[in-house]
Structures are given as structure tokens and as C-alpha cells.
Amino acid sequence: MPPPRPLSLLLCAALLTACSADDTADAPAADPPEGAPALEVSVVLDGLDHPWDVAQAPDGTLLVDEREGGFTAVRPDGEVVEVAADLDDLYAQGETGLMGLVLDPAFDDTRRLYTCQGVDEGDGSSIAVVAWTVAADWESATRVADPLVGGIPANQESGRHGGCRLRFDPEGALLVGTGDNAVGSHPQDRTELAGKVLRVDPATGAPWPGNPFTGQEGASPLVWTYGHRNVQGLAVRPDTGQVYAAEQGTDRDDEVTLLSPGGNGGYDPDGDGGSYDESVPMTDPALADVVPATWASGDPTIATSGATFLAGAEWGTYEGLLVVGVQKDTGLLALRIDGDGGLVEQFRVPELEDRYGRLRTPQLGVDGALYVTTDNGDGEDRLLRVTAA
């Protein structure tokens, strides 16, 4: 595979306008609303293979990881740096590998970053959150907490439903969204770390103070929410304490949900005899502590992935939207959500619709631009930069 390389290609698409979507959670997506800004899409980096996540440092440097292993940095002047890192124990199988990536909120002082990755343990595999420090020149990264959080189950045979998204909440806690490994008992079993959103201290890996199940028998104190199938996206709404999860579902529904501490995502595929019954609803309202979805795809599903909020006046009428990567019906889904987590409108962003293939991660950068990783494989993937014209 050729090394990743920066491009100066700028692709600008025409503005499309139309009426807003229905306000029901499973309504089909409409065209953008009247007055939507035209967007410009440029290719920052290509030649990637299944890039999973992207983060931007305060100095503007971009860091990307790839599922099969490897970090690449792009300096503000466009220079591409391969970041040397020890990934010899990486378990990369199916959907599992080097996945979620996030920089410490005090990165300028700590040079610390976090990954969620599959780990080959010789006699099996698991998923772990690992803390690293990266050199000032971006040429190497060193493990400093290995693992910070361990014992997250992995699918030993296929790597299916490995999760695994990392984000920080407004209090400074590290959120870890995990997949259920396609094991029916995992989502509702609060002793297991699979099919959950965990909330941990990024310095120690300990449960964050005030976690809802601390001190409760039959539950891990790391668990913040449970009952999830495969948390692919976590997005923190600016200027609020709201955290939204994007989940890939069965043929019935993909979902975006406003999380609530101790809340149940409502997925319970534990069929008779311990099978994995994927015909059940993504959210079963009969279960205890169920949190209803803000948005659901209905049938057909679109395979939702990463998510982020657009913030900044430069986004015009797009400011405040939650945008979600789409991997099946390829593109970028935009959701306008009210202050209580209710869906106001939804539409697909035309400049990214069926143009770049599967979109894994949209992430707002510190510079106000939207950075997007594609997920097509075979060394054909890109890191995109999206701005309002």
C-alpha cells in the first residue's frame, strides 16, 4: 500500500435547498432546509486503509489512526509524519482493531492521547483503552498506561461488534462506547463491559466519581449506560452536559440516543439457549430504565457510525446540527435536535452524498472545520476537510 499523501484537491458542490423533514424519529431524510450553506470539501490525506478516528491538536496538527494499525500525523503546513508506535499486540479482525482515538483535554501540557484497540493476549483477545504520550515532533508515541481500562470483551472469532468510541464529557471524564461482541447476554449484563458506555477517570482508569452503579452489587462501577448493541459514535453537545450515542442496528433500526446516567439502551438479543436473536427491537420499551431513541432509521437501515456537533457562526444555518457518518447508504446524516433531545428535522448533506463512499468518522476540529474519515478499504481511503463556503 502506498503511504498516505496530502492533496490540495478542492471539490465544491452546488447548494441544494428544500423543505424540512418530518419531526418523527423514523421519518425518511429530506433535502437540506432553505438557506443551507454551500460546503467545500478538500482532501487532506489519501492512501489510507480503514482510518477509524481523527483528532486535531491545539496547534492544528491532525492525527489519524487506521484499523489494521498505525498512526499518521499531518502538520499544519501539510507535512505528513508517520508516527512510530508499538502495536505488535494489536488484535485486528473484522470490525475490531485500532479504533477510537481522542486527545487529552490538556494535551498541550500532557502530550497524552487515548486509543481503544483490540489486544492479542496469546491465548485469546480483548479490547482495551490505552493511554499514550506523543513526541513533540509527532514522530513517535509511547504507551504510558497499558491498559488504562482492560477486560473489555472481544469477539474471539470474527471481531464483530468491537465498538469502540472515545470522547471526553464536560466534567473531564473519559467516555468509552463499546460493542456487544454479538453475544446475546452482554447488553443487559451490567457486570460485563461490552454493550455499554463506560465513564472513567482518564488519569487512573478508575470509575468516575458519581457513576450510577457505584457500590451496587451485580454491576461494574465503570458502567454509565447499558443495553447497547454497537456504539459507533459519541458526541457531546456544546455548552450542555448532553451526550448522544450513535448505534449500528439490525435490519430494524439504527439509532441516535440522548444518554442518561444509568439508562438502558433497550437492546436485549439474549434468545433462548443463549442465542443472539437479532430480530428483537433495538429499543424494547418493556425493559427497565429504557431511554427512547432521539432518531431511528427504520427499515432500511443506513449503518450509522461516528457523530459530532457543528459549532461556530461560520456554519450558518448548519450551526448546532448533529452530523453522523453513514456507511450503508453512503453519506452524512444531519439531525437538528431540540434542547430536550427531540428531533426537529433531518436531512442528508448533499456535498457528501454518495461521493466518497462509506464515512466512518466526522469530527469537528479545533479550527472549526469538519474532518471526515472514509472507510472503503484497499488503500483507497481519505481524510476530508469540510467547511462552509
N, C-alpha and C positions, 0 to 999 in steps of 0.2 A: 504494500500500500504506500503510495507516495506521501511525504509529510504534509501536514496541513499548511496552507499558504493563504496570506491575505489577498483580498481582491478589492479593487476600487469600483467595481461594477455598481451602478445605481439604477434601480428599477423603480420607476414611478408609475403608479396606476391611476386611472381616472376615478373621479369621485362618483359614487353611486348613492342616490337618495331614494327613500321610500317611506311608507308609514311604519309605525312602531309595531312590535309584536303583541300578541295577546298577553294577558297578565297571569295566565295559568302556568303551572310549573312544567307541564309536559307539552306545551304548545310548540308547533314547529317554528324554527327560527325564521325571522323575517329579514328583509333588507335593512341596511343602516337607516337611522332616522334622518329626517330632513335637517340639513345644516351640519352633517357629519364632516369632519376634516378629511382632506385627501392625505394619504400616507405615502412616505417614501421608504423603500426597502433597499438596503445595501447589504452586500455580502462581506462580512468582516473576515471570515476564515472559511476555507473549504478543505476537502480532502480528509474529513473526519469520518469516523466509523461509530455509529450509535453514540453520539455525545449525549450525556444524560442531563447534566445541570450546568449552570453558568452563574458566576458571581463576579461583581465588579468591586475592586478595592477603592478606597478613597482617592488614590492618585490617578484613577481611571483605568488601571490595568484590569483586563478581563482574564478570568481563569475558567477553563472548561475541562470537564473530565469525560472519559469515554468508558462505556460499559465493560469492554473487554480489557480495560486497564490503560492508565496513562493520563497525565495532566498536561495541558498546554496553556501557556500564558500569552497574551497579546498586550504589549506595552502601548501606552497612549500614542506613541509615534508609529504604531503599526508593526513594530518588530515582533516576530513570533519566537517564543522561547519554549523549548521542550523542558519540562520540569522533571528532573530526576527524582524518583521515589521508589521505595521498596514495596512492590506489590507482588512479591513472589508467592504469597499465600492466598492470592485472590481466587475466590470461587466464582467463576463466570460461566453460568449455564442458563440457557433460556432467558428469562426475564430478570435474572439476578446477576449481579456483577458489581462494578463500581458505579454507584447510583447517586444518591443525594449529596449535595455539596453546599456548604454555607460558610461565610467568613464570620469570625468573631466580631461582635459589635465594637469592640475596642481594638480592631485589627492593627491600626497604626502603632499601637503600643505593644501588642502581644505577638503580632505576625501569626496568629493562631487561626486555623481553619478546621472544619469538621467534615468527615465523609461518612456515609452509610454504605457498607460494602459486604459482599459475600466473602466468607473466610473458609478456606480449606483447612480442616483440622486433622488431616491424615486419616482418621477413622470416621470421618463424616464432615459435615459442613454446617455453618450457621451464618447469621448476619450480625454485624457489629457496627457500632458507631466508634470511629477512630478520630482522635484529635492529632493534628499535625502543626508544626511551625514551618513556614516557608521562608527561605533566604531573602534578604533584601534585594538581591538581583534576580529573583524568581527562577533561579537555575536548579534549585533542589528543595525538596520538602522532607521533613523528618518526623517520624511518629513520636509523640510525646505522651499520649495516653492510649494504650493499645491492649484491650479496648477501653474506651470511656464507658460504653454500655455494651455488654456482651449477653449471650444467651438468647438472642432473638432467633427463633427457629427459621430454617430454610427448607425448601422442598429439595430433598436429597436426590431425587431422580431427574426432575425436569427444570428446577429453578423457577417454577411457576409462582406467581403472586409474591414476589420478594419485596414489594414496596419500592422505594423507601425514600421518603422526602424529609428534608431537614429545613427548619426555619426557626427564627427567634420570635418570641412573643414580646409585647411591650414591657413586661417585667424583667426581661433578660433571661427567661427560661428557654432551654433548647427543646423544641418540639420535634418528635420523631414519628412520622407516619409509616406504619408497617402493613404488609400484606398478610393474608391468612394462610399462605402456602398451599392453598387448595385442600385444606384439612377441615372437615366439617365442624369439628368441635372448637376450633381456635377462636372464631369471632366472639362467642359468648362466654368463653372461659377466661375469667379475669386474672387467673394465675399465669396464663401464657402471655407473652409479649407480642404475638402475631395477631394481626387483625385489629390493631389498636392505634391510638395516638398516645405516645408517651410524653411526659413532661419532666425534664431532668435539669439538674444543676450542671452547666457546661464546664465548671471547674473540676468537679469531682465525679460526675455521673450519678450522684445520689438523687433520690426523688426530690422534686422541687417542693419547698415548704407549702403546705396547704393543699397538696394533691388530694383528690376526693376520696381515695380509698386507703389513705394512710392509716395504719392501725386496725384495718378491717381484716378479719380472717377470711381466707378464700379469695384474696385479690392482691395483686402486686401493687406496692405503693408507687411504682413508676407510671402506672396507667392513669391517663387523664380522661380518655373516652375509649369505648369498646364497641364491638358489634360491627366491625368494618370488614369489607371484602378485600380491597386492594387500594390503599390510599396512595394515589399518584401525585396529588397536588396539595399543598398547604399554602394559604395566603392570609396574611394579616392585614386587616383593613386599616389604613392610615387614620390616626387620631382617634381610634377606638380600641377597645380590647377584643374586638371580634376576630375570630379565626375561622376560616372556611376550608373545608376539605373537598377535594375532587376525587371521585372514585370511579374506577372502571367497573362496570357491572356485567351481569349476564346478558342474555338476549332481551331481558325485560326492561332494564333501565341502566343508564349511567346517572350519577347523581353529584350534585354540589350541595353541601350541607353546612349551615352555621353551627359550629360545635358548641356544646355546653358542658362544663365540667361534670364528670360522672355520667354523661349522656350515653345512650345506646344507639349506635348507628342502625340497628334493626335487622342486621343480616344474620340468619340462623340456618345454614345449609346442612346441619348435622342430621342426616336422614337415618332411617332405621339401620341398625347394624354398623353405625359409624361411617356411613357413606357421605359423599359430597354432593348433595342434591341442589343443583343449580337452577332448578325450576321454581324455587321459592322466591318471594318478593325481595328486592334489595332492602326495603324497609318494611318490616312486619309490624303494623300498629298494635298488635296484640301483645307484644313483648313489653317488659317493664322498662321504664325510663327512656322510651324511644323518642328520638329527635327527628321530626319530619324534615324531608329534603326541601331546600330552597328551590332547587331546579331538578327536574328529572327528564331524561331524553325521551322516554317511551321507546316503543319499537318502531323503527330500527334504532339501535344504539350507535354511538359515534366514537366510542373509546376515548373518553376524556383523560387528560394527563395533567401536566403542571398548570399552575394558576398564579396570577399576580394581579394586583390592582394598579390601574393607571392613575398617576397623581402628577399635578402640575398644570398651570394655566395653559402651557403650550399645547395641551391635548384638546383644548376647546371643549366641544360638547362630549368628547370621549372621557373627560376627566371623571374619575370615580368609578369607571367601569371595572368589573372583574373579567379578565380575559383568560381563556382556558384553551390549552393545546388540544387539538383533535387529531386522532391517529387513524381512524377508520374512514370516515367521510372527511378527507384531509382539509385542515384549515385552522382558523382561530375563532372560537366562540366568544361573544361578548355578552355579558349579563349586567343589566342595571338593577341594583338591589336597594331597597329602601332601608331606613335605619334600623328596622326590626328584623331584617333578614328576609323580607318578602320580595318576590320577583316582580319587577316593574316592566321590563322589556328584555328581549333577547334578539340578537342578530349575528350574522357571520361577517367578519371583516373582509371586504372584497379583495383588498390588495394581497391577501394571503390565501385566498380560497383556491384550493386545488392547483397551486403554483409551485409549491416547494415540497410536496409530499407530506408525510407524517410529521407532525410537530410535537416534540416531546415537552420542551420547557419554554414558556415565556417568563421573563423575569425583568422587572423594572430596574434599571441601573441607577447608580448614584448621580449620573449626569442627566437623568430624566428620560433617557431613551429606553425603548423596549428591546431587549435582547432575546432571541428565539433560537433554540437548537432544533434542527430537523432530526429525524430518526428513521432513515431509509436503509442504512447499511451499505456494505460493499465499497466503503471509502468514498461514498457519494454525498456525505452529509455536510452541512454548513452551519455556521453561526451567523445569524442575521441581525441587523440593526434596523429598527423601525422607529421613525419619527414622524410627527405631523409636519406637513409641508409648510 
